[in-house]
Amino acid sequence: MSEFLYLYRGGDSASSPEEMQQSMQKWVAWMKQLGDHGHLKSIGNPLEPTGKVVRGKQKAVTDGPFAEAKDLIGGYTLIEAKDLDEAAELAKGCPHFDTGGDVEVRPIMQINM
Amino acid sequence: METRVVELDEHFFRHESGRIVAALTRVFGVHNLAMAEDVAQDAFCRALEVWKLRGLPANPSAWLMATARNRAIDILRRERTARTFAPELGRFLESEWTLAPVVHELLGPPAIRDDELRMMFSCCHPRLGEPAQVALILNILCGFSVDEVAAAFFSGRAAIEKRIARAKKTLAGSKKLFELTAANFPARLSAVHRALYLLFNEGYHGASSESAIRIDLCREAIRLAGVLRRDPLASTPATLALEALMCLHAARLPGRLDSAGDLNSFFDQDRAAWDIELVAEGRRLLDLSATGSELTEYHLEAGIAAVHADASCAEETDWQRIVQLYEMLLAIRPSPVIALNRAIAIAQQNGPDRGLKEIRAIEGLDRLAAYPFYPAALGELEMRNGHPQIAHDHFRVALALARSPMERRFLERRIVACHNQRR
């Protein structure tokens, strides 16, 4: 098994309480399913939509947002899968797509010494 | 992986939204209604972001309120010199000694119950028309989005958006939220009853073709009637009778639609599908409402529904009692629709000829010209009289007046039934 990071990008926030509840239920179900099948290494964390960027040799500090809203990473999850293809296939079940978001799937580099 | 056992109640977000907006409006002042809604929305977005990954906290309701509270305290601190908040809280919000404790108290469970009530009474401001009051209650207290209110009313989004925006402007323009100790409490309580009654009817008889939305409306009306009942001041006999009538009617909802989601004629309803728990609750409340000297239209309507619930089938119904109750109702609230229902009950008791005669004698019959169930009632009685051709013509008139796909399908099936009888 290898480890992969899911980065949740963009996505619209739900507009009505009922939509939020439905979205919430889908996420809970999805996380449970990943966990039940042994794919969930760490549920990860949501990220604040604000932040700072320290840039260049001058180490200039600027306030976020540092990307277009559609590129902003809203959170991450660490999962386990056989290979990158399986990790990408599993990501298709993510409710994040319902709200127009993307999931970036990145292999954690394996270092065998 | 730890799996959480906490599960959200159905419509948890909607109900919390109403409570939080009501409580925040109390702190910010009704003129800052929009700010209260923004803060509530922020708290919800935050909850969603965290909970979707981390799972539900042990007490989701308290989590949400704490998030809203922290945000509210930030805003009060930052803007207290630039803005006025709830005038009666002015001094407490100015001082750092009292700010946080006061906000904590105001956003605690006992205070929130009153806030929900206060908001309900405020939404029924006499300057707002009844449709605006109902839309406002749905939007603010029941957490329905504009789109959801529009779907519930089977109405265009733009019209509903305008109605809600205008109503909110009126509400925000009032000096403060309604005080439950105000001298005009009884009058406002009647307005609240009326609005909840309309909300319930929109669900029960409304034009929205989606039965899920309609059941939601009925449940919301019952929930808010329960909020009234649990308040010592608002728990009047009329309040109890109103909730009783809602329970007794809602109990019939499962039997009102057939398996395809189409309307069943009242006489064809599967009474085994009626919700016996709701019937029992309705009866209990109706008994409790029988105190004092005031006999309201809600008492009478609940009484009629209770007689129906007592009968094992349409033929076993005490129609005489129902006719009596309709007559008492007509004395309180003269209306050709009620007179039509009385005539139908008479037809049940004394035959279709008598019923048709009663219908023709209804005062203000012309006001039923656009009401599809007037020609439909004529059609039913003519059919029972063995005149399928005349019945057929009445049903065609009714079909042309139908207000929803569901009513249309119901009447189309009656037309087919006329054809079958003619053969």
Contacts between the chains, C-beta under 8 A, distances in Angstrom:
chain1	res1	chain2	res2	distance
A	13	B	45	4.9
A	13	B	48	7.2
A	14	B	45	7.9
A	14	B	48	6.7
A	15	B	145	5.9
A	16	B	143	7.2
A	16	B	144	7.1
A	16	B	145	3.3
A	16	B	147	7.2
A	16	B	148	6.1
A	17	B	11	7.9
A	17	B	13	3.6
A	17	B	14	4.4
A	17	B	16	7.4
A	17	B	17	4.4
A	17	B	44	6.5
A	17	B	143	4.0
A	17	B	145	7.8
A	18	B	11	6.9
A	18	B	13	6.6
A	18	B	14	5.7
A	18	B	143	7.1
A	18	B	144	7.5
A	18	B	145	7.4
A	18	B	148	6.5
A	19	B	145	7.6
A	20	B	13	4.9
A	20	B	44	5.7
A	20	B	45	7.9
A	20	B	47	7.9
A	20	B	48	5.1
A	21	B	8	6.5
A	21	B	11	7.0
A	21	B	12	6.2
A	21	B	13	4.2
A	21	B	14	7.4
A	23	B	48	6.4
A	23	B	52	7.1
A	24	B	8	7.1
A	24	B	13	7.6
A	24	B	48	5.8
A	24	B	51	6.0
A	24	B	52	5.9
A	25	B	8	7.4
A	27	B	51	7.7
A	27	B	52	3.5
A	27	B	53	7.4
A	28	B	51	7.7
A	28	B	52	7.2
A	28	B	55	6.7
A	28	B	56	7.3
A	31	B	52	7.8
A	31	B	53	7.2
A	31	B	55	7.1
A	32	B	3	6.8
A	35	B	1	4.1
A	35	B	3	7.2
A	40	B	1	5.8
A	43	B	1	7.7
A	43	B	53	5.4
A	43	B	54	6.3
A	43	B	55	7.5
A	44	B	53	5.9
A	45	B	53	6.5
A	45	B	54	7.5
A	46	B	49	4.4
A	46	B	50	5.4
A	46	B	52	7.7
A	46	B	53	5.4
A	46	B	54	7.6
A	74	B	49	6.6
A	75	B	49	7.0
A	75	B	53	5.5
A	77	B	53	6.7
A	95	B	52	7.7
